[in-house]
Amino acid sequence: MKRLLFLSLLMVFVISCSTSLDSSISTEPFYGEVFEESAMVRSDIAMENSYAQGDYIIKNAYASTDVTSSNFDTTIDEVKNLSKQYSGNISNTYLSTNYQGLKSYSMTINVPSEEFENFLEDVEEVSKFKSININSNDVTTQVLDIDSRLKSLIEEKIALEKIKEEATSTSDKLQVQSQLRYINQDIEIFQNQKEYYENATSYSTLSLDIREGSGVTLFSWNYYVQRALMWVEGIVGISVSLSIIVIPIILLFFLIKKIRKK
C-alpha cells in the first residue's frame, strides 16, 4: 500500500513538472519574438521620418579668373556652354569697365549639386582660377524641424476637422473654422520653407568673375598704352564737342558781319 501511494505521488510530481516546463517553454520565446518585431517596426518608422546628417547641403562657390583681352569673349562663351552641358542655368550677368578700359564679366551659374565638383574642374580647365572660395551649409537639422512642425500641424488640423464635423452649433463651427484658417496658413509657410531648402540643395551656385587684361600693372607697358589711348579718346571727344559749339558761333558771327556791311 505504501509502495502504491509512493508511486502515485511520484507520477503526480512528474506530470506537474512536465506541465510547468511546457508552459515556460511556450511563453517566454513568444513574448521575446513579439518584442523584437515591434522594435524593428519602430526602427523602420523612424528611418522613414528622418534624414542623415548631410542629406541637405547648400553649396556656393565664389571664384575669379584673369584672361587676356584676346581670350575674354572666348572664355565667357566656353563657360556658358559648360553650364548648358551640365544642365545648368545662368541667373545673373553683369559687364563693367574699369578706369583703364579693361572689362570684367560677372555671372551666377546654377548647376545640379551632384555635378558641382566636376563642373568646377571643367571651368578651371577653361581658365585657371585666380581665387576660389567654396561654402557648404548643412541645413538637414532645419528640414527635420520643419517636418516635425508640419506633422504636428497636420495632426492638429485633422483633429479640428473632426471636431467641426461633430459640432452642433454654428458658433462652435465658426470658432473651429477660424482656428483651421490659422493652421492652414502655418502649414503653407512651412511647406514653402521646405520647398526653398529642397530647391537650394538640389542646385549649387558658382559666382564667377572673368577679368580682362591679366598682368596689367603700373610698371607694365600695357598700362601706358591703355592710358595713352584713353587720353587720345578724351582729346578727340573734347575737340568734337567744341567744334559742334564753336563752328555755328563763328558762322553766325560772319553772317551778322556781312549783313551789317550791306
C-alpha positions, 0 to 999 in steps of 0.5 A: 500500500505504501509502495502504491501511494509512493508511486502515485505521488511520484507520477503526480510530481512528474506530470506537474513538472512536465506541465510547468516546463511546457508552459515556460517553454511556450511563453517566454520565446513568444513574448521575446519574438513579439518584442523584437518585431515591434522594435524593428517596426519602430526602427523602420518608422523612424528611418522613414521620418528622418534624414542623415546628417548631410542629406541637405547641403547648400553649396556656393562657390565664389571664384575669379579668373584673369584672361587676356583681352584676346581670350575674354569673349572666348572664355565667357562663351566656353563657360556658358556652354559648360553650364548648358552641358551640365544642365545648368542655368545662368541667373545673373550677368553683369559687364563693367569697365574699369578706369583703364578700359579693361572689362570684367564679366560677372555671372551666377551659374546654377548647376545640379549639386551632384555635378558641382565638383566636376563642373568646377574642374571643367571651368578651371580647365577653361581658365585657371582660377585666380581665387576660389572660395567654396561654402557648404551649409548643412541645413538637414537639422532645419528640414527635420524641424520643419517636418516635425512642425508640419506633422504636428500641424497636420495632426492638429488640423485633422483633429479640428476637422473632426471636431467641426464635423461633430459640432452642433452649433454654428458658433462652435463651427465658426470658432473651429473654422477660424482656428483651421484658417490659422493652421492652414496658413502655418502649414503653407509657410512651412511647406514653402520653407521646405520647398526653398531648402529642397530647391537650394540643395538640389542646385549649387551656385558658382559666382564667377568673375572673368577679368580682362587684361591679366598682368596689367600693372603700373610698371607694365607697358600695357598700362601706358598704352591703355592710358595713352589711348584713353587720353587720345579718346578724351582729346578727340571727344573734347575737340568734337564737342567744341567744334559742334559749339564753336563752328555755328558761333563763328558762322553766325558771327560772319553772317551778322558781319556781312549783313551789317556791311550791306 
